[in-house]
Each structure stands twice: as C-alpha cells, then as structure tokens.
Amino acid sequence: MVEVATEGSSGSAGLMLHAALKELQRGVTDGLHYGAQLSVVFRGRRSDLIVGEAGPGQPMTSEATLCWSSSVKPLASLALAQLQEKGLLRFSDPVSMHLPGFAACGKSGITLANCLTHTAGLWGSARGAGPGAPAEKVLQHICKQPLPPDWEPGKRCGYDSPAWYVLAGVVSAVDPLHRPYEKYLEEEIFAPLGLSSCSLGLSKSRRFELEASDRLASIYQARCLGGKPWRPVPEESRPEQEYPCPAGNGRGPASELASIYASLLPGAKQRLLTEEAVNELTQVARQGIVDELQGVDISWSLGFALSCILSGRHASPQAFGHGGSQSSWAFADPEHDLAVACLCNGKPGPELHYRRVGAISTAVYEDLGLASTSGSLRTFELPCGMGTF
C-alpha cells in the first residue's frame, strides 16, 4: 500500500519521491520492516509516503501512531530553549542550580549543556532504580549516584539516556506552573503546532482513543532476523507503552514529528522558537570526542546529531537531527528548507538500520533535485555499540 498526502499552497503538486518510495518498499521486501511512514516537508510542501502493514493484515496509514524511541530526546532541547527565552535558565547553568539534590557525589559541575551533549557521565546512573519506577523516583535515584571513575564532564562522552530524566526534571522545576514533563510537552510543544496525535507515553484515555480507531501501532523485531514473525519488541509491552520516558517514549505519526522539525526551519510560519534560539541549539557544541558506548566520533549540538548518516549523503553542513532505537529518525536541513521524519516498525539491528537510514535519506535529496554536484558524497562511520543518535 502506498499513500501520498500533500498539503501546501493552493494548487501545489505533490512531491515526487520515487527513489525514496523504492527504498521504503525495499525495506519491506528485505524484511527490515513490515511497514513505514515517511514525511517530507520541502519549501512549504508536504508529502507522506506509507508502505506495508502496521500489524498482521492491517495496512499502515499516515495516522498510525508509532513509538519514536530516542527521536523524542530533542524535545527537551526545545523545552529548555523556550525557558531560556523567558529568562528562566541558561544552557550553561549547573544542573544543581535548578535541582539542588543533583550536586551529590561530585556532580555539582555538570551543566545542562553537558547533559545535552552526552558528556555528563550519567549513562549508568539509572541502574537499580527499579523497573517501571515513576520518572521522579528515577531522577531521585540518579541524583544519588556517583560519576564513573576519572570522568570529567565535557571531556569524555557516552550516550546518555539517564540525562534526559535530569533534563525533564529541570523543565518541570523551572516551569512556572511546575507541570509534569509530559504535560509541558503537550501544552507548549505539541498544542502550539496543532499536533493532536503526539504524546510522551500513553495515558489510559489516549490509549483507548487510539485502540478504538485502530491507530495504535507497534514496533517489531525485523523479519530478517528470523524467529517468529510479528514479534513485538520489549518496549511495546503495555506498561512500557504507557510510561512517559523522557528519553525514549514519544509517540505519534511521522507527519507530526516532521512538523516539529519544520517549525525549526528559517521562515517557518508556525514556530516554537525564534530563529536565533534555533541557531544556538544547532551549533556545534561537541566534536572530536569518541563516544565510549557507540564507538564513533559524531559532532553534536545542544541535543542534535550533526554531519551524520541521519540526513544521508547530500545534506548541507547545517543539517541536524536525531534517531531512535533502530526504527526512527528525523532531521531538518535549513539550507534546503527541508524537514524529514521516518518511522519504521521493524528493528533489524544497528548496521542494517543505519544503512536503511542512509539509503532513504539520500534518496529524498535525489528525488528533490538536491543531490550533490561536487562529485563526492559524504561518508560516515556507523555506530557499533550501545545507544543510537
């Protein structure tokens, strides 16, 4: 099944994404995913491609709500930038300025920027918090943990999901209304952009609504890995689906994730942040440091990966984005007025996933006539360890 939906100026034609569609369909044929959504916003025009199935015998649709996994992480960057624009914090602030208990065990020097660039050293600090512990309990546990031996924040790097519990805690603490992080995202990120299908975790009422309309879709182990078909990954258990994990449980369709990135492009009509704030968020903040968990040196801004496989081989140096657990990725390329989000419902392992990412993103640029004419394509080292970007 292929669905192409377009919106833009009156009478605008849909974006022709033939190469990207071929790569999406190749993923179904090769068993990398059962179905996928690709949403592309280019110069104000949008096209959504949908292939395959969301579940056994259930066609994928553009309204299906899938897990974003770590692709939700940049929302913390947006929330913190909003609070900075209001004069309530700065990225250079020590975390303990806003969460005093975080200073325990030698962590007083860790800044918000360290957390956003994966240089805080918190990557093992959530162990022992207990399965399904409320986010505030996980945060309390993290605050009590020491750093790894010889860790110097800002000087070493390890992909750091626990840091997002800390960042979410800061957002709630600094927010004048002290809303839970998931509520802040709902009211300050999703609602202003008119995104009604996004959430962090799933409330019971939200779950009922999605199940009643057959829009709740799951992620599965890829067929190419063998084993029983349609085997959901562990994070698709009911408790995991509902848990508002700030590091990895955003949910929604690809079209709405793409809309978030489109709001960050210069000249965007619907905005969450000023262009100056976006520029600050997307400048290089970490480079030349090998990630000790992923085994690669990827440049980072304040929460976004830069110059990496996510945006393919033709992207401009200004492209920024994030990915999620072998199944999702999204990016914006300001130079080309382009925002892209892709959600796949199969996890095929890191290497096959990143090759899928590169092929689809590269195809989007080629479809849009944005392929590099310099004769040289960007090449990338692929992560081989824990985490994703």
C-alpha positions as CSV (number, residue, x, y, z in Angstrom):
1,M,0.0,0.0,0.0
2,V,1.2,3.5,-0.8
3,E,-0.5,6.7,0.3
4,V,0.7,10.1,-0.8
5,A,-0.8,13.1,1.1
6,T,0.0,16.6,0.2
7,E,-0.6,20.0,1.8
8,G,0.8,23.4,0.9
9,S,-0.1,26.3,-1.2
10,S,-3.3,26.1,-3.2
11,G,-2.9,24.0,-6.3
12,S,0.6,22.8,-5.3
13,A,1.6,19.4,-6.7
14,G,2.8,16.6,-4.5
15,L,6.5,16.0,-4.1
16,M,7.7,13.2,-6.4
17,L,9.6,10.8,-4.1
18,H,10.1,7.8,-6.3
19,A,13.6,6.8,-5.2
20,A,12.6,7.2,-1.5
21,L,9.5,5.1,-2.1
22,K,11.6,2.4,-3.7
23,E,13.9,2.3,-0.7
24,L,10.9,2.1,1.7
25,Q,9.5,-0.8,-0.3
26,R,12.9,-2.5,-0.4
27,G,12.9,-2.5,3.4
28,V,9.6,-4.4,3.4
29,T,10.9,-6.9,0.8
30,D,14.2,-7.4,2.6
31,G,12.4,-7.9,6.0
32,L,13.8,-4.8,7.6
33,H,10.3,-3.5,8.5
34,Y,6.8,-4.6,7.9
35,G,5.6,-1.1,7.3
36,A,6.9,2.5,7.4
37,Q,5.9,6.2,7.3
38,L,8.0,8.9,5.6
39,S,7.0,12.5,5.9
40,V,8.8,15.2,3.9
41,V,8.3,18.9,4.1
42,F,10.2,20.8,1.4
43,R,9.8,24.5,0.8
44,G,6.4,24.5,2.5
45,R,5.0,21.5,0.6
46,R,4.5,18.2,2.3
47,S,4.3,14.6,1.1
48,D,3.7,11.5,3.2
49,L,4.6,8.0,1.9
50,I,3.2,5.0,3.6
51,V,4.2,1.4,2.8
52,G,3.4,-2.1,4.1
53,E,1.5,-3.1,7.2
54,A,1.1,-1.7,10.7
55,G,0.1,-5.1,12.0
56,P,-0.9,-8.5,10.6
57,G,-3.4,-7.8,7.8
58,Q,-3.6,-4.1,8.9
59,P,-2.4,-1.6,6.3
60,M,-0.1,1.1,7.5
61,T,-1.7,4.5,7.4
62,S,-0.5,8.1,7.8
63,E,-2.5,8.3,11.1
64,A,-0.9,5.3,12.7
65,T,0.9,6.3,16.0
66,L,4.3,4.7,16.4
67,C,7.0,4.9,19.0
68,W,9.7,7.5,18.3
69,S,12.1,5.9,20.8
70,S,15.1,8.3,21.2
71,S,13.8,10.6,18.5
72,V,11.9,12.2,21.3
73,K,15.1,13.4,23.0
74,P,15.4,16.8,21.1
75,L,12.0,17.9,22.6
76,A,14.0,18.6,25.8
77,S,16.2,20.9,23.9
78,L,13.2,22.8,22.6
79,A,11.6,23.0,26.1
80,L,14.8,24.3,27.7
81,A,15.3,26.8,24.9
82,Q,11.7,28.1,25.5
83,L,12.5,28.5,29.1
84,Q,15.8,30.3,28.3
85,E,14.0,32.7,26.0
86,K,11.8,33.6,29.0
87,G,15.0,34.3,31.1
88,L,14.4,31.3,33.5
89,L,17.6,29.4,32.8
90,R,20.7,29.2,30.6
91,F,22.2,26.1,29.0
92,S,25.4,26.9,30.8
93,D,23.7,26.6,34.2
94,P,24.8,23.8,36.5
95,V,22.0,21.3,36.8
96,S,22.2,21.7,40.6
97,M,21.1,25.4,40.3
98,H,17.7,24.0,39.5
99,L,17.8,20.6,41.1
100,P,19.9,21.1,44.3
101,G,19.9,17.3,45.1
102,F,21.8,16.6,41.9
103,A,25.0,18.1,43.3
104,A,25.6,14.9,45.4
105,C,28.5,12.6,44.8
106,G,30.6,15.2,42.9
107,K,28.1,16.2,40.2
108,S,27.9,19.9,41.1
109,G,29.8,21.0,38.0
110,I,27.6,19.2,35.4
111,T,25.7,21.7,33.3
112,L,22.6,21.4,31.2
113,A,24.8,21.6,28.1
114,N,26.8,18.6,29.4
115,C,23.6,16.6,29.6
116,L,22.5,17.6,26.1
117,T,25.9,16.6,24.6
118,H,26.2,13.3,26.3
119,T,29.2,14.4,28.2
120,A,27.7,14.4,31.7
121,G,28.7,10.8,32.5
122,L,25.3,9.7,33.8
123,W,24.8,6.8,31.3
124,G,24.9,4.1,34.1
125,S,23.2,6.1,36.8
126,A,19.6,4.8,36.3
127,R,20.6,1.2,37.0
128,G,18.9,0.0,40.2
129,A,16.1,2.5,40.1
130,G,13.6,-0.4,39.6
131,P,11.6,-1.4,36.6
132,G,8.7,0.9,35.9
133,A,9.7,3.4,38.7
134,P,8.0,6.8,38.3
135,A,10.2,9.3,36.5
136,E,10.6,11.4,39.6
137,K,11.8,8.3,41.5
138,V,14.3,7.6,38.7
139,L,15.5,11.2,38.9
140,Q,16.0,10.9,42.7
141,H,18.0,7.7,42.2
142,I,20.2,9.4,39.5
143,C,20.9,12.3,41.9
144,K,22.4,9.9,44.4
145,Q,24.8,8.1,42.0
146,P,28.5,9.0,41.6
147,L,30.1,9.5,38.2
148,P,32.3,6.8,36.6
149,P,35.9,6.8,37.7
150,D,38.0,9.6,36.3
151,W,35.0,11.1,34.4
152,E,35.4,14.8,33.6
153,P,32.2,16.3,32.3
154,G,32.6,17.9,28.9
155,K,35.8,15.9,28.2
156,R,34.5,12.4,27.8
157,C,31.4,11.2,26.1
158,G,29.0,8.2,26.5
159,Y,25.5,8.1,25.0
160,D,23.4,9.1,28.0
161,S,19.7,8.4,28.2
162,P,19.5,8.9,32.0
163,A,20.5,12.6,31.4
164,W,17.0,13.1,29.9
165,Y,15.4,12.3,33.2
166,V,17.5,15.1,34.6
167,L,16.6,17.5,31.8
168,A,12.9,16.7,32.2
169,G,13.2,17.3,35.9
170,V,14.8,20.7,35.2
171,V,12.0,21.6,32.8
172,S,9.3,20.8,35.4
173,A,11.3,22.6,38.2
174,V,11.8,25.8,36.2
175,D,8.4,25.9,34.5
176,P,6.4,28.5,36.5
177,L,3.4,26.0,36.5
178,H,5.7,23.1,37.6
179,R,3.9,20.8,35.1
180,P,5.0,17.2,34.7
181,Y,7.3,17.0,31.7
182,E,4.8,15.1,29.5
183,K,2.2,17.8,30.3
184,Y,4.7,20.6,29.4
185,L,5.3,18.9,26.0
186,E,1.6,18.6,25.4
187,E,0.8,22.2,26.1
188,E,4.0,24.0,25.0
189,I,5.4,21.9,22.1
190,F,2.5,19.8,20.6
191,A,-0.5,22.1,21.0
192,P,1.0,25.3,19.6
193,L,1.8,23.4,16.4
194,G,-1.6,21.8,16.2
195,L,-0.2,18.3,16.8
196,S,-3.0,16.3,18.3
197,S,-1.6,12.8,17.8
198,C,1.6,13.2,19.7
199,S,2.3,12.3,23.4
200,L,5.0,11.3,25.8
201,G,3.9,7.9,26.9
202,L,0.2,7.0,26.7
203,S,-2.5,8.0,29.2
204,K,-5.3,5.5,29.6
205,S,-7.7,7.8,27.8
206,R,-5.2,8.3,25.0
207,R,-4.7,4.5,24.6
208,F,-8.5,3.9,24.5
209,E,-8.8,6.6,21.8
210,L,-6.0,5.1,19.6
211,E,-7.2,1.5,20.1
212,A,-10.8,2.4,19.2
213,S,-9.6,4.0,16.0
214,D,-7.0,1.3,15.1
215,R,-4.2,3.9,15.2
216,L,-2.0,2.3,17.9
217,A,0.8,0.6,16.1
218,S,3.8,-1.3,17.5
219,I,7.5,-1.9,16.7
220,Y,8.6,-5.4,15.9
221,Q,11.7,-7.4,15.6
222,A,12.6,-7.3,11.9
223,R,11.7,-10.4,9.9
224,C,15.2,-10.5,8.5
225,L,16.4,-11.5,12.0
226,G,14.5,-14.8,11.9
227,G,12.2,-16.2,14.6
228,K,8.5,-15.8,15.0
229,P,7.0,-13.1,12.7
230,W,5.3,-10.0,14.2
231,R,7.2,-10.3,17.5
232,P,6.8,-7.0,19.3
233,V,10.0,-5.5,20.9
234,P,10.0,-5.3,24.7
235,E,9.2,-1.6,24.8
236,E,5.8,-2.4,23.3
237,S,4.5,-4.1,26.4
238,R,1.5,-2.2,27.8
239,P,3.4,-0.8,30.8
240,E,6.3,0.4,28.6
241,Q,3.9,2.0,26.1
242,E,2.2,4.0,28.8
243,Y,5.4,5.0,30.7
244,P,6.3,8.7,30.0
245,C,10.0,8.1,29.5
246,P,11.6,11.4,28.6
247,A,14.5,9.6,26.8
248,G,12.6,7.2,24.6
249,N,8.8,7.1,24.6
250,G,7.5,9.8,22.4
251,R,4.6,8.5,20.2
252,G,2.9,9.9,17.1
253,P,2.8,9.7,13.3
254,A,5.8,10.7,11.2
255,S,3.9,13.6,9.8
256,E,3.8,15.3,13.2
257,L,7.4,14.6,14.0
258,A,8.3,16.2,10.7
259,S,6.1,19.2,11.6
260,I,8.2,19.7,14.7
261,Y,11.4,19.9,12.6
262,A,9.7,22.1,10.0
263,S,8.9,24.6,12.8
264,L,12.7,25.0,13.3
265,L,13.4,26.0,9.7
266,P,14.1,29.6,8.8
267,G,11.0,31.4,7.8
268,A,8.6,28.8,9.3
269,K,5.1,30.2,9.7
270,Q,4.4,28.1,12.8
271,R,7.3,28.4,15.3
272,L,8.2,27.2,18.8
273,L,11.4,29.2,19.0
274,T,13.0,32.3,17.4
275,E,15.5,31.7,14.7
276,E,18.2,33.0,17.0
277,A,17.3,30.3,19.6
278,V,17.3,27.6,16.9
279,N,20.7,28.7,15.7
280,E,22.1,28.4,19.3
281,L,20.6,25.0,19.6
282,T,22.1,23.6,16.4
283,Q,25.6,25.0,16.5
284,V,28.5,22.5,17.2
285,A,28.8,22.0,21.0
286,R,30.8,18.8,21.0
287,Q,33.3,17.4,18.5
288,G,36.5,15.4,18.4
289,I,35.4,13.1,21.3
290,V,34.7,9.4,20.6
291,D,31.6,8.2,22.2
292,E,32.7,5.4,24.6
293,L,29.5,3.5,24.2
294,Q,28.8,3.9,20.5
295,G,32.5,3.8,19.4
296,V,32.2,6.8,17.0
297,D,33.0,10.5,16.9
298,I,29.8,12.3,16.0
299,S,29.6,16.1,16.3
300,W,26.7,17.3,18.5
301,S,24.9,20.5,19.1
302,L,22.7,21.0,22.2
303,G,20.7,17.9,21.7
304,F,21.0,17.2,18.0
305,A,23.4,15.0,16.0
306,L,25.3,16.8,13.2
307,S,27.0,15.7,10.0
308,C,25.9,12.1,10.3
309,I,24.2,9.4,8.4
310,L,20.7,10.5,9.5
311,S,20.4,13.1,6.7
312,G,22.1,11.0,4.1
313,R,25.0,11.7,1.7
314,H,23.8,15.0,0.2
315,A,22.8,17.1,3.2
316,S,24.2,20.5,3.9
317,P,26.6,21.1,6.8
318,Q,23.7,22.8,8.6
319,A,21.5,19.7,8.8
320,F,20.7,18.5,12.3
321,G,18.5,15.6,13.7
322,H,18.2,12.6,15.9
323,G,17.3,8.9,15.6
324,G,15.6,6.3,17.8
325,S,16.5,2.7,18.5
326,Q,16.8,1.1,15.1
327,S,13.4,2.3,14.0
328,S,13.0,6.1,13.6
329,W,14.9,9.3,12.6
330,A,14.2,12.9,11.7
331,F,16.2,15.9,10.6
332,A,16.0,19.4,9.3
333,D,18.3,21.0,6.7
334,P,17.9,24.8,6.9
335,E,20.0,25.4,3.8
336,H,17.4,23.4,1.7
337,D,14.3,24.4,3.6
338,L,13.7,20.6,4.3
339,A,12.4,18.6,7.2
340,V,12.1,14.8,7.1
341,A,10.8,12.2,9.5
342,C,10.7,8.4,9.0
343,L,9.2,5.8,11.3
344,C,9.7,2.1,10.6
345,N,8.0,-0.7,12.5
346,G,10.9,-3.2,12.3
347,K,14.2,-3.2,14.2
348,P,16.8,-5.0,12.1
349,G,19.9,-4.4,14.2
350,P,22.2,-1.4,14.2
351,E,24.1,-1.9,10.9
352,L,21.1,-2.7,8.7
353,H,19.2,0.1,10.3
354,Y,21.8,2.7,9.7
355,R,22.2,1.6,6.1
356,R,18.4,1.9,5.7
357,V,18.6,5.4,7.2
358,G,21.3,6.4,4.8
359,A,19.6,5.0,1.7
360,I,16.2,6.5,2.4
361,S,17.5,10.0,3.4
362,T,19.9,10.1,0.4
363,A,17.0,9.1,-1.9
364,V,14.9,12.0,-0.6
365,Y,17.6,14.5,-1.6
366,E,17.9,12.9,-5.0
367,D,14.2,12.9,-5.5
368,L,14.1,16.6,-4.7
369,G,16.9,17.5,-7.0
370,L,19.2,18.3,-4.1
371,A,21.9,15.7,-4.9
372,S,25.5,16.9,-4.5
373,T,27.0,18.0,-7.8
374,S,30.6,18.2,-6.4
375,G,31.3,14.6,-7.4
376,S,31.9,13.5,-3.8
377,L,29.4,12.0,-1.4
378,R,29.6,12.3,2.4
379,T,30.8,9.1,4.0
380,F,30.1,8.1,7.6
381,E,31.3,5.8,10.3
382,L,28.4,3.8,11.7
383,P,27.8,3.3,15.4
384,C,28.6,-0.2,16.6
385,G,27.8,-0.1,20.3
386,M,25.1,0.9,22.7
387,G,22.5,3.6,22.0
388,T,21.5,5.5,18.9
389,F,21.7,9.0,17.7
